Amino acid sequence: MTDTLQVGNVAIVALLDVAAPFPIPLPTLWPTVPQAAWEPYRERYPQMFVDAETLHEYVACYLLRSDGHTLLIDTGLGPLGLGRRGALLDELQRAGVQPADVDTVFLTHLHADHVGWNLPPEGTPTFPRARYLVHQAEWEARAQHDTHAQTLGFAPFIDRTVAPLADLGILDLLPGERTLTSEVVALPTPGHSPGHMSLLISSDRERALITGDALIHPAQVTEPPWSSVLDMNGSAATATREQLLSRLDDAGLTMAGCHFPSPGYGRVLWVSGQRFWQAR
Ligand SMILES: [Zn+2]
C-alpha cells in the first residue's frame, strides 16, 4: 500500500507522525459502548487494537499538492509526541518537501494531536512561509480545548502550539466553508469539536474526503452513533458522521482518516445491509 493517493491532478501524501498505543483505555475512551460490541471490529480491523483494552493510535497528517500549492493538513502530536518525538518532519523530508515549501497549513481542528508541530519549542513557526488556517469557532473555543485536554489527563497546549500563531498574525480564521484551491474545499463538520472541518478534493472527476477526526475509528463507519469522550458534542458528531457517510456511499469517493490504519485511505462498502470501511 502506497502512502500516496492520486486524485485526478491532486497528489495526497500520508505523513505518519506517531504510531503508538493510545494512553486512554478502551472502556474509558468509549464509555457508552459495551466491550462485547467491539468483537466484530477486533476481527475486522486488528491493526486498530494492541490488546483487549488498548487501541493502536495512528496520527497521520496529509500533504496535498494542488494547483501549484503545497498544503499540509494538520501537524500531528509534535516534538513531544506521546513520550517520543513525532516523525512528521522526517516524513516530509522523505516526501522531498522542505518546511519552507508549505504555503498553507490547514488545521482540521485544535486538538493537541493535530497542532503539535505548528511551532517547535523555540517558538518560531515550523513552516516559515505558511498561513495557518482554522475555523473561527475552534479559536473561539480555545479555553474549552485546554479544559477538555485536562479532563482527559493531558496538558493544556493552546498557549504553546496555537496562540503564538495568532500573535504573529499568521493564523487565518475561517467563518465557514472555504475554497482553498480550485480542487480543494474545506467543509464544516462540527461535533468532534465546535469548528471541526473536513476537506473535499475534486479533480478530473475523481474525489476524496479527508475526514479529520469526524471519524476516529473504522467501526464508526458501521456504528455512527458511537461517540468517544474525544467528541466534544456527541450528538452533533453523530449527525456529522451520518452526513459524511451518505457522501461516502458514492463508490467513487475515497476517504482519508487521520487515525485510521496508516496511511488511512479507504472506501465505504455496503455488506448485508451495513456499511463497512475497507482499506484501499
Ligand atoms: Zn485526533
Residues whose N, C-alpha, C, O or C-beta is under 5 A from the ligand:
A	BS01	ZN	D113 D213
